[in-house]
Amino acid sequence: MAPDFLDQLADLDVPPPPSEFGRELHQRMNRDLAIVQLIELLVVVLPAALFEFARALAGLVRFSFGGKYELNEKKRL
């Protein structure tokens, strides 16, 4: 029967990580996180903000030309 795989791994010597490993890891992670946040800002947050601004602008135009403020909110759960 073949020896257990975990026993074989326990017998192996693992070299220590390079001295710059932690700093390089943090730099790569920070860069990747900044890219993800920038993409999220451009794809999710800015369109949502522009949509809300457009709703407010449309309400202003309706109020300016109609002369009265219409409140048509749906009940939100």
PDB file of N, CA, C and O in Angstrom, chain B, residues numbered from 101:
ATOM      1  N   MET B 101       0.847  -1.179   0.000  1.00  0.00           N
ATOM      2  CA  MET B 101       0.000   0.000   0.000  1.00  0.00           C
ATOM      3  C   MET B 101       0.893   1.243   0.000  1.00  0.00           C
ATOM      4  O   MET B 101       1.928   1.271   0.666  1.00  0.00           O
ATOM      5  N   ALA B 102       0.487   2.267  -0.750  1.00  0.00           N
ATOM      6  CA  ALA B 102       1.274   3.485  -0.867  1.00  0.00           C
ATOM      7  C   ALA B 102       1.180   4.284   0.426  1.00  0.00           C
ATOM      8  O   ALA B 102       0.142   4.293   1.087  1.00  0.00           O
ATOM      9  N   PRO B 103       2.283   4.962   0.783  1.00  0.00           N
ATOM     10  CA  PRO B 103       2.248   5.794   1.994  1.00  0.00           C
ATOM     11  C   PRO B 103       1.239   6.937   1.828  1.00  0.00           C
ATOM     12  O   PRO B 103       0.914   7.355   0.716  1.00  0.00           O
ATOM     13  N   ASP B 104       0.761   7.421   2.969  1.00  0.00           N
ATOM     14  CA  ASP B 104      -0.233   8.487   2.978  1.00  0.00           C
ATOM     15  C   ASP B 104       0.357   9.776   2.395  1.00  0.00           C
ATOM     16  O   ASP B 104       1.494  10.143   2.691  1.00  0.00           O
ATOM     17  N   PHE B 105      -0.427  10.441   1.574  1.00  0.00           N
ATOM     18  CA  PHE B 105       0.019  11.665   0.919  1.00  0.00           C
ATOM     19  C   PHE B 105       0.380  12.745   1.928  1.00  0.00           C
ATOM     20  O   PHE B 105       1.364  13.461   1.743  1.00  0.00           O
ATOM     21  N   LEU B 106      -0.403  12.871   2.991  1.00  0.00           N
ATOM     22  CA  LEU B 106      -0.127  13.895   4.002  1.00  0.00           C
ATOM     23  C   LEU B 106       1.154  13.594   4.762  1.00  0.00           C
ATOM     24  O   LEU B 106       1.862  14.517   5.165  1.00  0.00           O
ATOM     25  N   ASP B 107       1.466  12.310   4.965  1.00  0.00           N
ATOM     26  CA  ASP B 107       2.735  11.951   5.604  1.00  0.00           C
ATOM     27  C   ASP B 107       3.911  12.331   4.717  1.00  0.00           C
ATOM     28  O   ASP B 107       4.948  12.774   5.210  1.00  0.00           O
ATOM     29  N   GLN B 108       3.752  12.161   3.422  1.00  0.00           N
ATOM     30  CA  GLN B 108       4.815  12.557   2.492  1.00  0.00           C
ATOM     31  C   GLN B 108       5.031  14.071   2.537  1.00  0.00           C
ATOM     32  O   GLN B 108       6.168  14.543   2.507  1.00  0.00           O
ATOM     33  N   LEU B 109       3.943  14.820   2.608  1.00  0.00           N
ATOM     34  CA  LEU B 109       4.080  16.271   2.680  1.00  0.00           C
ATOM     35  C   LEU B 109       4.717  16.707   3.995  1.00  0.00           C
ATOM     36  O   LEU B 109       5.455  17.692   4.020  1.00  0.00           O
ATOM     37  N   ALA B 110       4.451  16.008   5.065  1.00  0.00           N
ATOM     38  CA  ALA B 110       5.018  16.366   6.363  1.00  0.00           C
ATOM     39  C   ALA B 110       6.520  16.164   6.382  1.00  0.00           C
ATOM     40  O   ALA B 110       7.223  16.834   7.138  1.00  0.00           O
ATOM     41  N   ASP B 111       7.020  15.258   5.570  1.00  0.00           N
ATOM     42  CA  ASP B 111       8.453  14.984   5.533  1.00  0.00           C
ATOM     43  C   ASP B 111       9.235  15.976   4.683  1.00  0.00           C
ATOM     44  O   ASP B 111      10.457  16.061   4.808  1.00  0.00           O
ATOM     45  N   LEU B 112       8.564  16.717   3.832  1.00  0.00           N
ATOM     46  CA  LEU B 112       9.255  17.659   2.956  1.00  0.00           C
ATOM     47  C   LEU B 112       9.694  18.894   3.730  1.00  0.00           C
ATOM     48  O   LEU B 112       8.996  19.356   4.633  1.00  0.00           O
ATOM     49  N   ASP B 113      10.859  19.424   3.367  1.00  0.00           N
ATOM     50  CA  ASP B 113      11.334  20.681   3.947  1.00  0.00           C
ATOM     51  C   ASP B 113      10.836  21.833   3.087  1.00  0.00           C
ATOM     52  O   ASP B 113      10.994  21.829   1.866  1.00  0.00           O
ATOM     53  N   VAL B 114      10.238  22.811   3.737  1.00  0.00           N
ATOM     54  CA  VAL B 114       9.700  23.975   3.038  1.00  0.00           C
ATOM     55  C   VAL B 114      10.647  25.141   3.256  1.00  0.00           C
ATOM     56  O   VAL B 114      10.938  25.498   4.397  1.00  0.00           O
ATOM     57  N   PRO B 115      11.137  25.746   2.160  1.00  0.00           N
ATOM     58  CA  PRO B 115      12.043  26.885   2.337  1.00  0.00           C
ATOM     59  C   PRO B 115      11.265  28.095   2.853  1.00  0.00           C
ATOM     60  O   PRO B 115      10.062  28.208   2.617  1.00  0.00           O
ATOM     61  N   PRO B 116      11.941  28.987   3.549  1.00  0.00           N
ATOM     62  CA  PRO B 116      11.252  30.196   4.039  1.00  0.00           C
ATOM     63  C   PRO B 116      10.890  31.105   2.859  1.00  0.00           C
ATOM     64  O   PRO B 116      11.537  31.050   1.813  1.00  0.00           O
ATOM     65  N   PRO B 117       9.857  31.940   3.027  1.00  0.00           N
ATOM     66  CA  PRO B 117       9.483  32.848   1.934  1.00  0.00           C
ATOM     67  C   PRO B 117      10.564  33.909   1.735  1.00  0.00           C
ATOM     68  O   PRO B 117      11.334  34.191   2.653  1.00  0.00           O
ATOM     69  N   PRO B 118      10.620  34.489   0.555  1.00  0.00           N
ATOM     70  CA  PRO B 118      11.593  35.561   0.305  1.00  0.00           C
ATOM     71  C   PRO B 118      11.369  36.734   1.264  1.00  0.00           C
ATOM     72  O   PRO B 118      10.271  36.923   1.788  1.00  0.00           O
ATOM     73  N   SER B 119      12.414  37.506   1.479  1.00  0.00           N
ATOM     74  CA  SER B 119      12.320  38.610   2.445  1.00  0.00           C
ATOM     75  C   SER B 119      11.325  39.687   2.009  1.00  0.00           C
ATOM     76  O   SER B 119      10.736  40.351   2.863  1.00  0.00           O
ATOM     77  N   GLU B 120      11.126  39.874   0.721  1.00  0.00           N
ATOM     78  CA  GLU B 120      10.230  40.915   0.205  1.00  0.00           C
ATOM     79  C   GLU B 120       8.824  40.385  -0.067  1.00  0.00           C
ATOM     80  O   GLU B 120       8.005  41.098  -0.648  1.00  0.00           O
ATOM     81  N   PHE B 121       8.527  39.163   0.335  1.00  0.00           N
ATOM     82  CA  PHE B 121       7.251  38.533   0.014  1.00  0.00           C
ATOM     83  C   PHE B 121       6.058  39.336   0.557  1.00  0.00           C
ATOM     84  O   PHE B 121       5.102  39.591  -0.175  1.00  0.00           O
ATOM     85  N   GLY B 122       6.110  39.727   1.814  1.00  0.00           N
ATOM     86  CA  GLY B 122       4.988  40.441   2.432  1.00  0.00           C
ATOM     87  C   GLY B 122       4.726  41.786   1.787  1.00  0.00           C
ATOM     88  O   GLY B 122       3.576  42.142   1.531  1.00  0.00           O
ATOM     89  N   ARG B 123       5.786  42.534   1.522  1.00  0.00           N
ATOM     90  CA  ARG B 123       5.621  43.866   0.922  1.00  0.00           C
ATOM     91  C   ARG B 123       5.081  43.752  -0.502  1.00  0.00           C
ATOM     92  O   ARG B 123       4.191  44.508  -0.891  1.00  0.00           O
ATOM     93  N   GLU B 124       5.614  42.813  -1.279  1.00  0.00           N
ATOM     94  CA  GLU B 124       5.143  42.636  -2.647  1.00  0.00           C
ATOM     95  C   GLU B 124       3.690  42.171  -2.676  1.00  0.00           C
ATOM     96  O   GLU B 124       2.908  42.608  -3.521  1.00  0.00           O
ATOM     97  N   LEU B 125       3.333  41.281  -1.747  1.00  0.00           N
ATOM     98  CA  LEU B 125       1.958  40.817  -1.668  1.00  0.00           C
ATOM     99  C   LEU B 125       1.016  41.981  -1.375  1.00  0.00           C
ATOM    100  O   LEU B 125      -0.031  42.103  -2.011  1.00  0.00           O
ATOM    101  N   HIS B 126       1.373  42.827  -0.427  1.00  0.00           N
ATOM    102  CA  HIS B 126       0.528  43.979  -0.081  1.00  0.00           C
ATOM    103  C   HIS B 126       0.430  44.962  -1.242  1.00  0.00           C
ATOM    104  O   HIS B 126      -0.637  45.524  -1.487  1.00  0.00           O
ATOM    105  N   GLN B 127       1.521  45.171  -1.953  1.00  0.00           N
ATOM    106  CA  GLN B 127       1.475  46.090  -3.087  1.00  0.00           C
ATOM    107  C   GLN B 127       0.552  45.560  -4.180  1.00  0.00           C
ATOM    108  O   GLN B 127      -0.237  46.321  -4.741  1.00  0.00           O
ATOM    109  N   ARG B 128       0.638  44.270  -4.491  1.00  0.00           N
ATOM    110  CA  ARG B 128      -0.224  43.684  -5.512  1.00  0.00           C
ATOM    111  C   ARG B 128      -1.683  43.705  -5.083  1.00  0.00           C
ATOM    112  O   ARG B 128      -2.564  44.013  -5.885  1.00  0.00           O
ATOM    113  N   MET B 129      -1.940  43.379  -3.823  1.00  0.00           N
ATOM    114  CA  MET B 129      -3.319  43.375  -3.340  1.00  0.00           C
ATOM    115  C   MET B 129      -3.897  44.793  -3.341  1.00  0.00           C
ATOM    116  O   MET B 129      -5.049  44.989  -3.729  1.00  0.00           O
ATOM    117  N   ASN B 130      -3.116  45.772  -2.913  1.00  0.00           N
ATOM    118  CA  ASN B 130      -3.599  47.156  -2.904  1.00  0.00           C
ATOM    119  C   ASN B 130      -3.906  47.635  -4.317  1.00  0.00           C
ATOM    120  O   ASN B 130      -4.906  48.318  -4.539  1.00  0.00           O
ATOM    121  N   ARG B 131      -3.049  47.279  -5.273  1.00  0.00           N
ATOM    122  CA  ARG B 131      -3.286  47.672  -6.662  1.00  0.00           C
ATOM    123  C   ARG B 131      -4.564  47.016  -7.187  1.00  0.00           C
ATOM    124  O   ARG B 131      -5.386  47.674  -7.824  1.00  0.00           O
ATOM    125  N   ASP B 132      -4.728  45.724  -6.919  1.00  0.00           N
ATOM    126  CA  ASP B 132      -5.915  45.013  -7.390  1.00  0.00           C
ATOM    127  C   ASP B 132      -7.184  45.560  -6.737  1.00  0.00           C
ATOM    128  O   ASP B 132      -8.201  45.724  -7.411  1.00  0.00           O
ATOM    129  N   LEU B 133      -7.138  45.842  -5.446  1.00  0.00           N
ATOM    130  CA  LEU B 133      -8.305  46.397  -4.762  1.00  0.00           C
ATOM    131  C   LEU B 133      -8.660  47.783  -5.298  1.00  0.00           C
ATOM    132  O   LEU B 133      -9.837  48.114  -5.439  1.00  0.00           O
ATOM    133  N   ALA B 134      -7.653  48.583  -5.592  1.00  0.00           N
ATOM    134  CA  ALA B 134      -7.913  49.917  -6.140  1.00  0.00           C
ATOM    135  C   ALA B 134      -8.558  49.809  -7.519  1.00  0.00           C
ATOM    136  O   ALA B 134      -9.455  50.589  -7.843  1.00  0.00           O
ATOM    137  N   ILE B 135      -8.119  48.865  -8.324  1.00  0.00           N
ATOM    138  CA  ILE B 135      -8.704  48.666  -9.656  1.00  0.00           C
ATOM    139  C   ILE B 135     -10.156  48.220  -9.537  1.00  0.00           C
ATOM    140  O   ILE B 135     -11.022  48.719 -10.256  1.00  0.00           O
ATOM    141  N   VAL B 136     -10.425  47.278  -8.629  1.00  0.00           N
ATOM    142  CA  VAL B 136     -11.799  46.797  -8.434  1.00  0.00           C
ATOM    143  C   VAL B 136     -12.699  47.932  -7.961  1.00  0.00           C
ATOM    144  O   VAL B 136     -13.830  48.055  -8.431  1.00  0.00           O
ATOM    145  N   GLN B 137     -12.224  48.756  -7.048  1.00  0.00           N
ATOM    146  CA  GLN B 137     -13.036  49.866  -6.557  1.00  0.00           C
ATOM    147  C   GLN B 137     -13.284  50.902  -7.644  1.00  0.00           C
ATOM    148  O   GLN B 137     -14.370  51.478  -7.707  1.00  0.00           O
ATOM    149  N   LEU B 138     -12.298  51.150  -8.498  1.00  0.00           N
ATOM    150  CA  LEU B 138     -12.477  52.092  -9.600  1.00  0.00           C
ATOM    151  C   LEU B 138     -13.499  51.566 -10.598  1.00  0.00           C
ATOM    152  O   LEU B 138     -14.340  52.324 -11.081  1.00  0.00           O
ATOM    153  N   ILE B 139     -13.435  50.274 -10.911  1.00  0.00           N
ATOM    154  CA  ILE B 139     -14.410  49.677 -11.823  1.00  0.00           C
ATOM    155  C   ILE B 139     -15.810  49.743 -11.214  1.00  0.00           C
ATOM    156  O   ILE B 139     -16.777  50.053 -11.909  1.00  0.00           O
ATOM    157  N   GLU B 140     -15.918  49.454  -9.926  1.00  0.00           N
ATOM    158  CA  GLU B 140     -17.217  49.522  -9.263  1.00  0.00           C
ATOM    159  C   GLU B 140     -17.768  50.947  -9.282  1.00  0.00           C
ATOM    160  O   GLU B 140     -18.967  51.149  -9.475  1.00  0.00           O
ATOM    161  N   LEU B 141     -16.902  51.923  -9.085  1.00  0.00           N
ATOM    162  CA  LEU B 141     -17.328  53.319  -9.133  1.00  0.00           C
ATOM    163  C   LEU B 141     -17.866  53.672 -10.514  1.00  0.00           C
ATOM    164  O   LEU B 141     -18.914  54.308 -10.630  1.00  0.00           O
ATOM    165  N   LEU B 142     -17.154  53.261 -11.561  1.00  0.00           N
ATOM    166  CA  LEU B 142     -17.546  53.619 -12.918  1.00  0.00           C
ATOM    167  C   LEU B 142     -18.761  52.847 -13.411  1.00  0.00           C
ATOM    168  O   LEU B 142     -19.560  53.380 -14.181  1.00  0.00           O
ATOM    169  N   VAL B 143     -18.911  51.605 -12.981  1.00  0.00           N
ATOM    170  CA  VAL B 143     -19.967  50.746 -13.515  1.00  0.00           C
ATOM    171  C   VAL B 143     -21.242  50.794 -12.674  1.00  0.00           C
ATOM    172  O   VAL B 143     -22.339  50.680 -13.221  1.00  0.00           O
ATOM    173  N   VAL B 144     -21.119  50.960 -11.359  1.00  0.00           N
ATOM    174  CA  VAL B 144     -22.286  50.867 -10.489  1.00  0.00           C
ATOM    175  C   VAL B 144     -22.671  52.228  -9.914  1.00  0.00           C
ATOM    176  O   VAL B 144     -23.819  52.653 -10.045  1.00  0.00           O
ATOM    177  N   VAL B 145     -21.741  52.899  -9.294  1.00  0.00           N
ATOM    178  CA  VAL B 145     -22.069  54.092  -8.521  1.00  0.00           C
ATOM    179  C   VAL B 145     -22.403  55.286  -9.411  1.00  0.00           C
ATOM    180  O   VAL B 145     -23.420  55.944  -9.192  1.00  0.00           O
ATOM    181  N   LEU B 146     -21.584  55.576 -10.393  1.00  0.00           N
ATOM    182  CA  LEU B 146     -21.852  56.746 -11.244  1.00  0.00           C
ATOM    183  C   LEU B 146     -23.153  56.618 -12.034  1.00  0.00           C
ATOM    184  O   LEU B 146     -23.906  57.590 -12.095  1.00  0.00           O
ATOM    185  N   PRO B 147     -23.455  55.469 -12.641  1.00  0.00           N
ATOM    186  CA  PRO B 147     -24.761  55.371 -13.316  1.00  0.00           C
ATOM    187  C   PRO B 147     -25.940  55.549 -12.347  1.00  0.00           C
ATOM    188  O   PRO B 147     -26.936  56.178 -12.703  1.00  0.00           O
ATOM    189  N   ALA B 148     -25.840  55.011 -11.148  1.00  0.00           N
ATOM    190  CA  ALA B 148     -26.922  55.166 -10.176  1.00  0.00           C
ATOM    191  C   ALA B 148     -27.069  56.632  -9.780  1.00  0.00           C
ATOM    192  O   ALA B 148     -28.187  57.133  -9.662  1.00  0.00           O
ATOM    193  N   ALA B 149     -25.947  57.324  -9.573  1.00  0.00           N
ATOM    194  CA  ALA B 149     -26.002  58.742  -9.214  1.00  0.00           C
ATOM    195  C   ALA B 149     -26.566  59.573 -10.366  1.00  0.00           C
ATOM    196  O   ALA B 149     -27.353  60.492 -10.138  1.00  0.00           O
ATOM    197  N   LEU B 150     -26.171  59.259 -11.595  1.00  0.00           N
ATOM    198  CA  LEU B 150     -26.701  59.990 -12.747  1.00  0.00           C
ATOM    199  C   LEU B 150     -28.196  59.741 -12.919  1.00  0.00           C
ATOM    200  O   LEU B 150     -28.938  60.649 -13.291  1.00  0.00           O
ATOM    201  N   PHE B 151     -28.637  58.523 -12.651  1.00  0.00           N
ATOM    202  CA  PHE B 151     -30.061  58.215 -12.740  1.00  0.00           C
ATOM    203  C   PHE B 151     -30.859  59.030 -11.718  1.00  0.00           C
ATOM    204  O   PHE B 151     -31.901  59.594 -12.051  1.00  0.00           O
ATOM    205  N   GLU B 152     -30.376  59.091 -10.487  1.00  0.00           N
ATOM    206  CA  GLU B 152     -31.071  59.869  -9.458  1.00  0.00           C
ATOM    207  C   GLU B 152     -31.058  61.360  -9.794  1.00  0.00           C
ATOM    208  O   GLU B 152     -32.046  62.056  -9.558  1.00  0.00           O
ATOM    209  N   PHE B 153     -29.953  61.853 -10.339  1.00  0.00           N
ATOM    210  CA  PHE B 153     -29.896  63.257 -10.736  1.00  0.00           C
ATOM    211  C   PHE B 153     -30.880  63.536 -11.874  1.00  0.00           C
ATOM    212  O   PHE B 153     -31.523  64.586 -11.898  1.00  0.00           O
ATOM    213  N   ALA B 154     -30.994  62.604 -12.806  1.00  0.00           N
ATOM    214  CA  ALA B 154     -31.931  62.766 -13.918  1.00  0.00           C
ATOM    215  C   ALA B 154     -33.371  62.779 -13.414  1.00  0.00           C
ATOM    216  O   ALA B 154     -34.199  63.534 -13.924  1.00  0.00           O
ATOM    217  N   ARG B 155     -33.673  61.954 -12.421  1.00  0.00           N
ATOM    218  CA  ARG B 155     -35.022  61.967 -11.836  1.00  0.00           C
ATOM    219  C   ARG B 155     -35.323  63.327 -11.205  1.00  0.00           C
ATOM    220  O   ARG B 155     -36.410  63.876 -11.386  1.00  0.00           O
ATOM    221  N   ALA B 156     -34.353  63.865 -10.466  1.00  0.00           N
ATOM    222  CA  ALA B 156     -34.554  65.170  -9.839  1.00  0.00           C
ATOM    223  C   ALA B 156     -34.693  66.264 -10.889  1.00  0.00           C
ATOM    224  O   ALA B 156     -35.520  67.165 -10.744  1.00  0.00           O
ATOM    225  N   LEU B 157     -33.897  66.190 -11.934  1.00  0.00           N
ATOM    226  CA  LEU B 157     -33.969  67.179 -13.003  1.00  0.00           C
ATOM    227  C   LEU B 157     -35.309  67.092 -13.738  1.00  0.00           C
ATOM    228  O   LEU B 157     -35.889  68.118 -14.094  1.00  0.00           O
ATOM    229  N   ALA B 158     -35.798  65.881 -13.965  1.00  0.00           N
ATOM    230  CA  ALA B 158     -37.103  65.712 -14.606  1.00  0.00           C
ATOM    231  C   ALA B 158     -38.206  66.275 -13.712  1.00  0.00           C
ATOM    232  O   ALA B 158     -39.152  66.880 -14.216  1.00  0.00           O
ATOM    233  N   GLY B 159     -38.102  66.089 -12.405  1.00  0.00           N
ATOM    234  CA  GLY B 159     -39.084  66.675 -11.488  1.00  0.00           C
ATOM    235  C   GLY B 159     -39.056  68.184 -11.533  1.00  0.00           C
ATOM    236  O   GLY B 159     -40.105  68.826 -11.475  1.00  0.00           O
ATOM    237  N   LEU B 160     -37.869  68.763 -11.637  1.00  0.00           N
ATOM    238  CA  LEU B 160     -37.754  70.222 -11.739  1.00  0.00           C
ATOM    239  C   LEU B 160     -38.407  70.728 -13.021  1.00  0.00           C
ATOM    240  O   LEU B 160     -39.106  71.742 -13.005  1.00  0.00           O
ATOM    241  N   VAL B 161     -38.183  70.035 -14.117  1.00  0.00           N
ATOM    242  CA  VAL B 161     -38.771  70.455 -15.397  1.00  0.00           C
ATOM    243  C   VAL B 161     -40.290  70.333 -15.339  1.00  0.00           C
ATOM    244  O   VAL B 161     -41.005  71.226 -15.794  1.00  0.00           O
ATOM    245  N   ARG B 162     -40.789  69.220 -14.776  1.00  0.00           N
ATOM    246  CA  ARG B 162     -42.246  69.052 -14.643  1.00  0.00           C
ATOM    247  C   ARG B 162     -42.847  70.147 -13.770  1.00  0.00           C
ATOM    248  O   ARG B 162     -43.907  70.689 -14.084  1.00  0.00           O
ATOM    249  N   PHE B 163     -42.171  70.467 -12.680  1.00  0.00           N
ATOM    250  CA  PHE B 163     -42.670  71.518 -11.788  1.00  0.00           C
ATOM    251  C   PHE B 163     -42.633  72.875 -12.483  1.00  0.00           C
ATOM    252  O   PHE B 163     -43.548  73.684 -12.327  1.00  0.00           O
ATOM    253  N   SER B 164     -41.569  73.121 -13.254  1.00  0.00           N
ATOM    254  CA  SER B 164     -41.441  74.419 -13.931  1.00  0.00           C
ATOM    255  C   SER B 164     -42.525  74.610 -14.982  1.00  0.00           C
ATOM    256  O   SER B 164     -43.090  75.698 -15.096  1.00  0.00           O
ATOM    257  N   PHE B 165     -42.821  73.569 -15.750  1.00  0.00           N
ATOM    258  CA  PHE B 165     -43.806  73.711 -16.818  1.00  0.00           C
ATOM    259  C   PHE B 165     -45.223  73.413 -16.353  1.00  0.00           C
ATOM    260  O   PHE B 165     -46.173  73.972 -16.901  1.00  0.00           O
ATOM    261  N   GLY B 166     -45.390  72.563 -15.376  1.00  0.00           N
ATOM    262  CA  GLY B 166     -46.729  72.192 -14.910  1.00  0.00           C
ATOM    263  C   GLY B 166     -47.251  73.078 -13.805  1.00  0.00           C
ATOM    264  O   GLY B 166     -48.463  73.259 -13.689  1.00  0.00           O
ATOM    265  N   GLY B 167     -46.391  73.627 -13.002  1.00  0.00           N
ATOM    266  CA  GLY B 167     -46.804  74.519 -11.942  1.00  0.00           C
ATOM    267  C   GLY B 167     -47.199  73.834 -10.654  1.00  0.00           C
ATOM    268  O   GLY B 167     -47.531  74.511  -9.681  1.00  0.00           O
ATOM    269  N   LYS B 168     -47.174  72.534 -10.615  1.00  0.00           N
ATOM    270  CA  LYS B 168     -47.478  71.841  -9.370  1.00  0.00           C
ATOM    271  C   LYS B 168     -46.576  70.620  -9.227  1.00  0.00           C
ATOM    272  O   LYS B 168     -46.083  70.046 -10.198  1.00  0.00           O
ATOM    273  N   TYR B 169     -46.392  70.264  -7.977  1.00  0.00           N
ATOM    274  CA  TYR B 169     -45.503  69.155  -7.648  1.00  0.00           C
ATOM    275  C   TYR B 169     -46.325  67.885  -7.510  1.00  0.00           C
ATOM    276  O   TYR B 169     -47.223  67.818  -6.670  1.00  0.00           O
ATOM    277  N   GLU B 170     -46.036  66.894  -8.308  1.00  0.00           N
ATOM    278  CA  GLU B 170     -46.749  65.628  -8.253  1.00  0.00           C
ATOM    279  C   GLU B 170     -45.923  64.611  -7.482  1.00  0.00           C
ATOM    280  O   GLU B 170     -44.752  64.379  -7.780  1.00  0.00           O
ATOM    281  N   LEU B 171     -46.549  64.020  -6.502  1.00  0.00           N
ATOM    282  CA  LEU B 171     -45.875  63.020  -5.687  1.00  0.00           C
ATOM    283  C   LEU B 171     -46.464  61.658  -6.027  1.00  0.00           C
ATOM    284  O   LEU B 171     -47.563  61.324  -5.585  1.00  0.00           O
ATOM    285  N   ASN B 172     -45.741  60.880  -6.804  1.00  0.00           N
ATOM    286  CA  ASN B 172     -46.199  59.552  -7.220  1.00  0.00           C
ATOM    287  C   ASN B 172     -45.232  58.499  -6.742  1.00  0.00           C
ATOM    288  O   ASN B 172     -44.595  57.826  -7.552  1.00  0.00           O
ATOM    289  N   GLU B 173     -45.113  58.345  -5.436  1.00  0.00           N
ATOM    290  CA  GLU B 173     -44.214  57.333  -4.911  1.00  0.00           C
ATOM    291  C   GLU B 173     -44.955  56.024  -4.742  1.00  0.00           C
ATOM    292  O   GLU B 173     -46.101  56.001  -4.293  1.00  0.00           O
ATOM    293  N   LYS B 174     -44.312  54.957  -5.094  1.00  0.00           N
ATOM    294  CA  LYS B 174     -44.864  53.645  -4.827  1.00  0.00           C
ATOM    295  C   LYS B 174     -44.431  53.225  -3.438  1.00  0.00           C
ATOM    296  O   LYS B 174     -43.364  53.622  -2.970  1.00  0.00           O
ATOM    297  N   LYS B 175     -45.245  52.434  -2.784  1.00  0.00           N
ATOM    298  CA  LYS B 175     -44.872  51.957  -1.460  1.00  0.00           C
ATOM    299  C   LYS B 175     -43.731  50.954  -1.606  1.00  0.00           C
ATOM    300  O   LYS B 175     -43.817  50.000  -2.379  1.00  0.00           O
ATOM    301  N   ARG B 176     -42.688  51.187  -0.865  1.00  0.00           N
ATOM    302  CA  ARG B 176     -41.530  50.319  -0.929  1.00  0.00           C
ATOM    303  C   ARG B 176     -41.505  49.431   0.304  1.00  0.00           C
ATOM    304  O   ARG B 176     -41.790  49.873   1.417  1.00  0.00           O
ATOM    305  N   LEU B 177     -41.161  48.182   0.085  1.00  0.00           N
ATOM    306  CA  LEU B 177     -41.074  47.244   1.205  1.00  0.00           C
ATOM    307  C   LEU B 177     -39.703  47.227   1.792  1.00  0.00           C
ATOM    308  O   LEU B 177     -39.448  46.492   2.746  1.00  0.00           O
TER     309      LEU B 177
END
